[in-house]
Amino acid sequence: MADHPNAAKIRAAAEEMERGGDMMSLMAELLDDDVVWHEIGRDEPIRGKQALAERFSGMPEGASIKTETHDVLASDEHTIQLVTATATMGDQSLTYRTAEIYHMRDGKITERWAFSDDTDRINRFFGGM
């Protein structure tokens, strides 16, 4: 059975990121201009594609997050991506699992939530970044 178009879009973007693709180009293609992005450990979401681009460009020097997608499930309005991520900063690393939930409209992400297997560990690792 073929992937739902929303699943195919998220899966293709994830595969491109896993190969080292340009996050900013992928964001430009995949995100609605008015996207609302809920991050683990932040009380307030990031609002708008431009603000999110600024957030991602503000990562500390040498910091990275590598992901491995396990599955993508989708309907016309929602897509769920199951991910294992490994974050690295300097000589420290953290591996964790997340469920990324996307609200979709016209093939674009309009809102995103992430839920993790260990939010406290993630918050300690990133230290309010």
C-alpha positions in Angstrom: 0.0 0.0 0.0 1.3 3.4 -0.9 2.1 6.1 1.7 -0.5 8.8 2.2 0.8 12.0 0.5 1.5 13.6 3.9 3.4 10.6 5.1 5.4 10.5 1.8 6.3 14.2 2.2 7.5 13.8 5.9 9.3 10.6 5.1 11.1 12.2 2.1 12.2 15.2 4.2 13.4 12.9 7.1 15.4 10.8 4.6 17.0 14.0 3.2 17.9 15.2 6.7 19.3 11.8 7.6 21.6 12.1 4.5 22.7 15.6 5.7 20.4 17.7 3.6 20.0 21.5 4.1 17.4 22.0 6.9 16.6 25.6 5.8 15.7 24.5 2.3 13.5 21.7 3.7 11.8 24.1 6.1 11.0 26.5 3.2 9.3 23.7 1.3 7.6 21.9 4.1 6.4 24.6 6.6 3.5 26.9 6.4 4.5 30.6 6.8 2.5 30.8 10.0 3.7 27.5 11.5 3.3 27.0 15.3 6.2 24.9 16.5 6.0 23.4 20.0 9.4 22.2 21.4 10.1 19.9 24.2 11.0 21.9 27.3 9.7 25.3 26.1 6.6 26.9 27.5 5.8 29.0 24.5 5.7 27.8 20.9 7.8 29.3 18.2 5.5 31.1 15.8 6.2 31.6 12.1 8.7 30.1 9.6 11.1 33.0 10.0 11.2 32.7 13.8 11.8 29.0 13.5 14.6 29.5 11.0 16.2 31.9 13.5 15.9 29.4 16.3 17.6 26.6 14.2 20.4 29.0 13.1 21.1 29.8 16.8 22.3 26.3 17.7 25.6 26.4 19.5 28.8 25.8 17.5 29.4 22.1 17.1 25.9 21.1 18.2 24.0 18.6 16.1 20.9 16.4 16.1 20.9 13.3 14.0 17.6 11.4 13.5 16.4 8.0 12.5 12.8 7.7 11.5 11.1 4.4 12.4 7.7 5.0 11.0 5.4 7.7 9.6 1.6 7.5 9.8 -0.7 10.0 8.2 -4.2 11.2 7.4 -5.4 14.3 5.5 -4.9 16.5 8.6 -2.3 14.8 10.8 1.0 13.1 10.4 2.9 11.2 13.1 6.7 10.5 12.8 8.3 8.1 15.3 12.0 9.0 15.7 15.2 8.2 17.5 17.4 11.2 17.8 20.9 11.7 19.0 21.9 15.2 20.1 25.6 16.0 20.4 27.2 19.1 22.0 31.0 19.0 22.3 31.9 15.6 23.8 28.4 15.0 25.3 25.6 13.1 23.5 22.1 12.1 24.3 19.9 9.6 22.5 16.2 9.8 23.0 12.9 8.8 21.2 10.2 11.2 20.1 6.8 11.1 18.6 6.5 14.2 16.3 2.9 15.1 15.6 2.2 17.5 12.7 -1.0 19.2 11.8 -1.1 19.4 8.0 -2.9 21.7 5.5 -2.4 21.6 1.8 0.8 19.5 2.2 2.4 22.0 4.7 3.0 21.7 8.4 0.9 24.2 10.2 1.6 23.1 13.8 4.0 20.6 15.4 4.3 19.0 18.8 7.0 16.6 20.0 6.7 14.2 22.9 9.7 12.3 24.3 10.4 9.2 26.3 12.4 11.4 28.8 11.6 15.1 28.7 13.6 15.9 31.9 16.8 14.4 30.4 16.3 16.4 27.2 15.8 19.6 29.2 19.0 19.0 31.3 21.0 18.2 28.2 20.0 21.3 26.2 20.0 23.5 29.3 17.5 26.1 28.2 19.1 26.5 24.8 
